[in-house]
Amino acid sequence: MDMNQYLEVFIEESKEHLQACNEQLLELEKNPENISIVNEIFRSAHTLKGMSATMGYEDLAKLTHQMENVLDAIRNHKIKFNPEILDVVFLAVDDLEAMVQSIAGGGDGKRDVADVVEKLLLIEKGESISSATKSEVAAAVAEPVEKVKSFYDEFELTVLQQSKEQGFETFEITISLREDCLLKAARVFMVFEILEKIGEVIKANPPVEQLEEEQFDNEFTVTIVSKETKDDIQKKVMKVSEIEKVEVNTFTFEAIRQSDLEVAEQITAIEPISQTIENNENSEAPKQEEKKSASSSSSKQANSKTIRVNIERLDILMNLFEELVIDRGRLEQISRDLNNQELHETVERMTRISGDLQNIILNMRMVPVETVFNRFPRMVRQLARDLDKKINLEIVGAETELDRTVIDEIGDPLVHLIRNALDHGVETPEVRKANGKNEEGTVILKAYHSGNHVFIEIEDDGAGINRDKVLAKAIKNGIVTQQQAATMSDKQVYELILASGFSTAEKISDVSGRGVGLDVVKSTIESLGGTVSIDSTLGKGSIFSIQLPLTLSIISVMLTEIQREKFAIPLSSIIETAIVKKSEVLNAHNQRVIDFRGKVVPLLFLKEIFEVPVFNEEDEFYSVVIVRKGDKMAALVVDSFIGQQEVVLKSLGNYLTNVFAISGATILGDGQVALIVDCNSLIK
């Protein structure tokens, strides 16, 4: 069988399961006694193991299997969960993520995981994984309980109790088939035939239906009651060919009941899912299922009909639609020129339909920022431990959606900002306590929509930014002069920390201090058409706010004309347009400026910046577009306004990289090319 056709699904689902493991492990750290969380992690690991073995990634399957053994020991109370165990399981998840990344990049998924496997084996045996004393090891290991691999309902427990009273023993038999076993279902049938001769089969795990259809790995468990001895059962089952190992465990009824009942409540909430899915169209479904919240929420997830689509197909669809937008503009132009009523009505209808189509396509490309935010709780946990700080990360608005192209780019900037908040922002517990604060610092990661933009904020309740310290460092590094520093507002001072090579850290650490990071944040966000602003109160904390466009491909612009050339200015940067008399233009510091609502705004003549040839004389008025970047403003002088329009942003290609103040181009309805002005570069 060609497995390559399933590779993409395997990679996507593996990433989902590993993300689920990460999230649930963090939950488990907060609630170490909650066995239902361990069950969730175990299920994700078990599914991943089965998928990996099916796809032929043995290293991945073996490591997951070892991790699964540890989780199984925890949920069966053989091992007591502690932070050291969590660290090792996290290391295993890291290795699994690296292996999946290797497979996604076309690799073989192999990795040296001997060290992690050894630690997992020691944990499973209840031995020390560090220089712990014997007493610490003893504390980590609870009273041994027989390993129970199946879970029983009340009826099955009653049968087992009655069998014991009649002199029968209960055995749990785990049969492992060889890796090269071809007819697994046939071997299962032969095993059951032997077991039915020597006793009564009570339960199979997985169920018999799945065993018959070979929907299991190479291992299955059968519970029987019999008067045969353990050794006799083992010898008889081993006679079946292609069986690698038979493990027979004898349990008392009390041991089975104790192990089972502690997790039965959580497991039975999950088991009815398949029944609910099968019956979801049946109006007479049992009302008991509706009472189970876990089952009903799971059935809702199962009912949501989704399909995985390769992102490249969505990109192609988007490109085709962009061509349609260009042709739509051309048709609108022709309709206006011909002034034909029927053509005008048809074009109007086409415009409405294509507008709806545009919304659907853009929504298809929208991805929740949750996909980026999910990686941060784990990162914050590790960094807090490295820095000896207590930090609580709160995530708000993770369901907020952004275009996939933007999502791909914002991960690294957010990593830098969060590391900065943890290292420079939040103080150590001792300092916080001395300042009358809670020992545990709080970092809030928030996302929300506002108009045509998405805002992402990183807020901390730490020490804030020391204005004087930042200014002194900026003057020392030659970023600003003494004269400039005297006139700067607080926000302008705070934004100095975004300058390249700037750092106020007194010593360089593994986390920060080299002045690399925040300048990357600024350049990346601005390349996406966004802005970064900083607000801070000394002793109270700081807020870093990132403003991003919803999408990068189709944007609303104000079309302007300079002589015979057309330029498009993004509406997201425009405050308003105005007509200014030449006599109102002033000179300040060798710069032409205007008074705009009480503020001095510099005039930028686009024909000079872009060296547009002059063919006619200017009149006595200037047409200006007031644009903004953060707190800074500028007035762009053009010859005339054409109007607002939605245009497709096209890159200038590899031959025209680094063109000053031009972010791309678009094709207008009449076939002309208009350059799109990058207001951020002009104001900078």
N, C-alpha and C positions, 0 to 999 in steps of 0.2 A: 504494500500500500504506500502511495506517495504521501508523506506527511507534510510536505511543503505547503500544500493547500490549506493546512490548518495552522501554519506557523504564526500568522498574523493574529488569529484569534487566541492562540496559546500565549503570545507575548502580552496582549492586552489584558487577558484574564489573570495572568500571573501577576502583572503590576497591580491589578485591583486587589487580589488576595494578599499581596505583600503590604499594600497600603492599609488594608483592613487589619492585618497583624500588628502593624506599627501603632495604629489608633487604639486597638484593644489592649495592647501591652501597656500603653500610657494610662488607660482606664484601670487596668489591673494594679498598677502601681498605687493608684489612689484607693482602690478597694480590693486589697489582697485576699480577702476572705470570700469574694464573690466568685463561685465556681462557674456560674453561667458565662462569665467573661472568658475563663479558661476554655470552656466548651466552644465558644465562638472562634477563638484562636486555633484550637485543635482542628475544627472543621475546615478553616481556611488552609492550614498546613496539610491536612489530609488530602484535600482536593488538589492542591498544588503538587503533592507527591505523586498522586495518580496521573495527573496530566503530564508531569515530567517523565515518568516511567513510560507512558504511552508514546511520547514523542522521542524517546531514546536518549534523554539527557540524564545519564546515570548519576553523575556527581551531584546534580541538583536534587534528584530523587533521594539519594543516600543521606545528604545533609538534612533535607526536610524530614526524612524518616527518623533521624536521630533527635531532631528538635521535637518531633511528634511524641517520641518516647518520654521525653522530659515532661511535656505538657500532660501526657496521659498519667504519669506518676503524680503530678501535682493535683489533677482533678480527682484521682483516686486516693488522695490523702497519704500517699506513700512518702511524698516529699513536702515539706512546708515551704511555701513561697517566700523568697526574701530578695532584697535589692541586688545581691550578687548574682543570683540566678537570672534576674531580669537583664542585667548587663550582658551576660553570656548569650541569652536568647536574642537580644538586640544585635550582638555581633554576628550571630547566625543569620538574622534577617538581612543585615548589611551585605554579607557574602552572597546570599540568595539574590538580592537586588543587583549586585555586580554581575552575577552569572546571567541573569535575565537580560541585563544591558548588553552583555557580550553577545548573547544570542540575537538580540534585536539589531546589533551592529554587524551581523553576518558571521559571528564567531561560533565556537563549538560549545560555549558555556562551561568550559572546564576551569577549575580554580583550586589552588592549594588550600584546603580547609581543615587540614589535619589537626591544627591547634584547637580550633573551635570544636571539632568533633570530639577530641580528647576531653575538653572541658565539659561537654554535654554528657559524655559517658560517665565522668566522675560524679556529676550532679545526679545522674540516674541511679548510680550506686550509692548515693548519699555520702560520698567522700569529699574532702576539702578541695576547693579549686584554687586556693591561695595558701598563704601561710597561716591559715586559721588553726586554732587550737582544737583539740579533740572535743572539748566542751562545746565550742561553737558549732562544730560539725554535728554533734549530738542534738543541739538545739534546732539545727536546720532540718533534721530528719525526725519525722513523727513516728508514732507506733506503727510497725508494719501491718499493712492490711493486704489480704490476698488480692491479686490483680484480677479485676472483673472486666471482661471485654464486651459484655452484652448487658442490656438493661431490660428489666422485667416489669410487666404490669402485675396488677394484683392477682389476676387469675393464674398467671404463670407461677407467681410466688406461692399461691395456695397449693398448686399441683406439686411443686417441689417440697413443700412442707409435708404433704400427705405421703409422698414417696419415701421421705426420710423416716416417717413413722412406721412405714411398712418394711423397713430394712434396706432400702435402696440408697446408693450413694449418688451424689450429683457431681458430674464432671464437665468441665469446660475444655473442649479439645480444639486447639488452634493448629490448623493444617497449613503448611507452606508448600506451594507447588514450585517446581523448578522454573527458572527464568525462561528456559527454552521449551516449556510445555506448550504444545500446539492446541490440543483439544481439552481446554480447561473444564468445560461443562461435562465432558465424559468422565473426567477424573472425579469431579464432584459427585456425579451419579454413583460411581463405584464406591466412594467413601460412604455415602448415605446408605447404600445397600448393605455394607458391612455393619454400620452403626445400628441400623434397624434390627439386625439379627441379634445384637448383643444388649440392646436396651431400647428405651423410648426416647426419640428425639423431641426435645421441648422447644428449642429455639435455634435459629441460624442467624448469623450476623456476618455479611449482609443477608437479607431475606432470601428465601429459596428462589423467588422469581428472578431476582438479580443474578443469583448464582447460575441459574439455567441459561440466562442470556449473556453470561460471561461479563457482567457489569461489575467487576471487582478486580483488585490487584491480584497478586499471586498468593494472597493469604485470606483465609476465612475461618470463622469460629463456629462450632456447633456445641450446644449444651444438651447433654443426655442424662437420663437416670438409668443406672444399671447396677447389677450385683457383681459384675466383673471387676478385676483389679486394674489399677492404673497401668501396670506393665503389660498385661494381656491386651488391653485396648490399644496401647501404643504399637505393639507388635503386629496386631491384626490390620490396623490402618496402614502401617508402613509397607504392607505387602502390595499395596497399589503402586504401580509404576509411576515415575515422574513426580513423586512426592519427595521433597527435600528434607522436611523436618515435621515432626508431630510433637506438640507440647500438650501434655495432659495435666490439668490442675484439678485437685479435689478441694471442694469448699464445703464448709458447714452452711446450713441455711442462714444462720445469723450473719455470717460474713457477707453472703450474697445480698441479704436484705439491707444490711448497713451500708454497703458500698452503693447499692442501687438506689435506695430511697433518697440519698443525699443529692443525687443529680437527676433523679427521675422527673422531678417537676420541671426542670429546665429542658430536658430532652423531649418530654412528651409535648411541650409547647411547640417544638420544631417538627416532630414527626408528621402531624396532620397536613403539612404544607402540600405534599403531593396529592392527597385526597381533595384538598380545597381547590387545587388547580384543575383537577379532573372534573370537579363538580361545579365550577364557577358559572356555568351556563344553566345549571339546574335550579329552578325557582324553589324547589322543595328541599334545598340543602339543609342538613340538620342545624337547628338553632344553637346547639352546643358549640359548634365551631365558631359562631359569631361572638361567643362569650370570651374566647381566648384572644387576647389582644395581640400576642406575638404571632399567632396564626393569621389573624385578619390583616395585620400590617404586612406580613410576608406575602399573602395572597394578592394584596394591592400591588406590591412590587412585581409579582409574577404576571399580573394582568396588564401592566403597562407595556404596550407593544412597541418595541424598539428594534432597530436594525443597525449593525455596525457598517459604516461607510468609510472607505479610505479617504483621508483628507485630500489626497491628490485629485480625486474625482470632484470634490467640492471646489477646489481651486480652479479646475477646468470649467465647471459650471459657472463660477463667478466670472472668469475671463470671458466666457461666451455672453453672459449677461451684460458685462461692461461694454462689449461691442454693440449689444442691443441698445444700451443707453445712448451711445454715440449716434446710432442710426435714428433713435427717437428724437434726439436734438435736431438732426438733419430734416426729419419729416416735419417737425414743428416750424422750422425755418421756411420750408417750401410752402407749408399751409398758409403762413403769414404772407408770403410773397404772392401767391396765387389768389388769396382771399376767396376761396371756394368754401361755401358753407358746409356742404356734405363732407368734404375732405377735412375741414376743421373739426367737425363733430367726431369723425372717425379717429382722428389723431388724438383728440381729447380723451376718448374712451381708451385708446391704446395706452395713453399716458397713465391713466388711472390704474389699468390692469398691470402695466409694467411696474408701477409704483408698489402695488400689493406684492407682486412677484419679487421685487427687490427686498421688501421687508422679510418675506419668507426665507429667501436665500441668505440674507444677513443673519437672521435668527438661527438658521441651520449651522452657521459658522460660530455662533456664540457659545462660549464655554464658561461654566461657573469658575470664579477665581478660587473656588475650593480646591481645584486641581493643583494650584500653586501653594495655597495656604496649608494644605495637608502635611507638607514636609516640615513645617516649622515647629510644631509641638515637640517633636523628637529632638530637633536641633537645639531648641531652647533648653530642654531638660539637660542635654549633655554639656552645653556651654555654661549653664548655671552651676553644674557640678565642678567644671574646670575652674570657674572663677570663685568658687566657694560663696555663691550668692543664692538667696531664696527668691525665685521668680515665678510668678503666676502669669501665664499667657492666656489672654482672652481673645477669642476670634469672633467678630461680629460681621454679619452680612456676607458670609462665605458663598451664599447662593447668587450673589451679584454676577451678572454675565458680561464678558468681554469678548471681542473678536479673537479668534484663535491665534492670529498673527501677533497680536499684542500680548496675549498670554505667554507665548513662547519666549518673549523678550524680558518680561518683568521679574522673572524668578531671581536672577542674580542681583538686580538693584535692591530687591526686598531683603535678600540675605544680608547684604552689606548694612542696610538700615537697622535690621534687627540686631545684628552683631554689635553695631555702634551703640544701640540703646542699652544692651546688656552690659557692655564693657564701660562705656563713658557715662551713660545715663543713670542706671540703677546703682545705688551705693551698696556696700557690703552690709550685712545685718547689723554689725556693731555700730557703724556710722549712722544707719537709719534709726536705730534705737536711741542713740545719743541725740539725734535731731527730733525725737518725739514722733517718729513714723513707725508704721508696722514693719516688723523685720522682713516680711515678704514683700518684695517689690512687684508692681503690676505693669505689664506691657500689653496694650490693647492694639490689636490688628483689626482695622475696620475697613469695609468697602461699601460704597453706596453710589446710586445713580443720582445725577443732577443734570437735567437738560440733556444735551448731546455728549455728556462726559461721564466718566466714572472716576470717583475719588477714592484713593486708598490712603489711609492714615495710620501711622505708627506712633502711638502715644505712650509715654512712660511717666511714672510718678517719681522720677529720680531727682538728681541734683540740678537739672537744667543747664543752660549754657552760660558760662561766665563771660559777659560782654567785654569786660576790660582785658581778660586773658586772651580772648580771640583777637581783639584789636592789636594788642601788643605783639602777638605772634605774626599777624598779617603785616604790620609795619616792619618788623624785623626781617621778614621774608621778602619784602619789597612788593607785596601784592597791592597795598594802598600806601598813599603818602600821609604825612601828619595832617596836611590841609584837608584831604579827602575824608580822613577819619573823623575830623571835627564836625562834619556836616552829615554824617551817615546816620540813618534811622536804625532802630534795634533790628528790624527784619533784615536790612541790608548787611548789618554786621554778622548776624547769624548765618546768612547765606555765604559768607566768606569761607566757612568751613567746607563748602562744596568745591573750593578751588583745588587745582591739581597739586599734590604733594603737601597739602596742608594737614597738620595734626597738632593737637595740643597735648597729646599723651607725653608724659615725662619719661616713659621708657617703652621700648618696643617689646611686644608680647606676641604669642602665637595668634591672639585674637585680633589685635589692631595695633596701631602706633606708627605705621610706616607712611601714613598719609595717602594710602592707596585704598580706594573704596568709594568714598562719597563723590569724588570727581567722576568715577565710572557711573554712579547713579545718575548724576546730572546729565552726562553726555548721552547715556542710553535713553533716558526718559525724553530728552529733547529731540532725539532722533525719531522718536515715536510720535512727535507732535504734541508732547505733554510738557508740563512744568512741575518743578519741585519748589515748595515754599516751607519755611520753618518758622515756628512760633515757640517761644520758650519763656518760662518764668524761673528765675534763679531760686533754687531750693524746692521748687514745686514740680518741675518736670518739663518735657518738651513734646511738641507735636510736629512730625514731618508729614506733610501732605503732598500727595502726588495726584496731579490731574491728567487724565488720559482720554483720548478720543475713543468713542465706542467702536469705530471701525476705521481702517486705514485706506480702503480701496475706493469708495465713493464718498466724496465730500461736497459740502455746500460752499460755494464761493461767491464773491462779488467780482464780476468781470469788469475790468477797467481797460481803457485804451490810452496808450502813450504814442503819439504820432500815428504811425500805421501798424503798430504792434499791439497785441492784446496780452494782458497779464491778469491772472486770477489770484485774488487774495482770500484765504480761508475765512469764512464767517466766524469761526471759533475765536479768531484773533482780533476781530473788529469790534470797537466800541460804538462808533457811529461815523457817518460821512458828513462832510461840511464844505461850504464854499467860503473861501477866505480872500479878502481884498489884499492886494499887494502892499497897500499902505499899512496894513495891520501887522506885517512881518517885522520882527525886531532882531537885533543882533546881540548875542551874549557869548563871551569867550570864543570869538571867531566862529560862532555857530548861529545860523538863522533859526529863530524860534517863533512860536505864536503863544498867545495867552488863551488857553483852553479851559474855561470854567475855573479860572483862578489858578491854574497850574501852568508852569512853563513847559511847553512841549517842543522838542526839536523838530525841524522840518527836514525830511529826507526826500530829495528829488530823484525819483526812480530813473528818469531819463539820463541823469548823470551817472548813477550807480551802474546801470545796465548799458550805458554808452549807446543810447538809441539815437539814430541820425535825426536831425531836426529838419523838417521840410516846410513848416509854416511858423509864423510869428505867434507869440503867446498873447493872450488878452490880459485885461487888468485884474482878473480873478484867478485864484488857484483852487482846483478841485482837490480836496484832501481826504484821506481815509485815516481815521485815528485808530491805531492798533495798540494792543497792550501785551506785555509779557510780565506776569507778576505785578509788581508795583510800578514798573517802568512803562512809559508810553512814548509813542512817536507818531508824527503826522506824515504819511506818505503822499507825496504830490504826484497826481496823475493828470492827464489832459481831460478825460471825461469818464463818466460811469456808463456801463452798458446795462447792468442789472444782475440780479441774483440768479444762480443756476446750479444744478447738481452736475458735477463732472466726475469723470473717471481719472483717478491719479495714476499716471504711468511714469515709471522711472526713466531717466535719461540714458540708461545703459552704461556699459563699462567704459565707453569712450569719453563720456562726459561726467566723470566722477569729480567730486569736490568743486562744483560750480557754485560760486558765492551767492548766497541768499536765494537759490532756486532749489526747491525740493522735488520738482518733477514737472511733467507737462500733461496737457490733455488735448484731445481733438474735439473741436467745437462742431456744432450742427452744420455750419457752412464749409466744413472741411479744413478750416484754419487750425493752426496749432497755437495754444495759449500756454505760456509758462506760468507755473504756480509759485508764488512768492513765499519764501520762508521768513516770516516776520520775526521769529526768534533770533535768527542770524543777524537781521538788520538792527534790531534793538541792542543786541550784544555789542 
